[in-house]
């Protein structure tokens, strides 16, 4: 993996997040296929035409800038599953009563949503 491609990808995903604030993707890089897999969460935005246009343009841009690496967007309905998912944006985290790999419908919680509930607590990273 070229670190420049990862940096570029994360920068572009941040641009998508500005248009879709609930977009909280997880990623995994597969060395065997040189592919970045992006798990789209929440799945509801995957049905939006504008979101899919952004993703399509990003795939084309990645292919032209980094021809030896690939980009694949997946959802929980995809046949491909992430083995070791990692967060793209650190301001979100996955809350589920069971481990992420086993979760059927994980719930996304962002710190901004927790602020009113835990206003007396200080979060450290």
Secondary structure, DSSP 8 states (H G I E B T S, - for coil): --HHHHHHHHHHHHHHHHH-TT---EEEEETTTTEEEEE-SSGGGGG-HHHHHHHHHHHHHHHHH-TT-EEEEE-TTSS---SS-EES-TTEEEE-SS-GGG-SS-EEEEHHHHTTTTTT-----
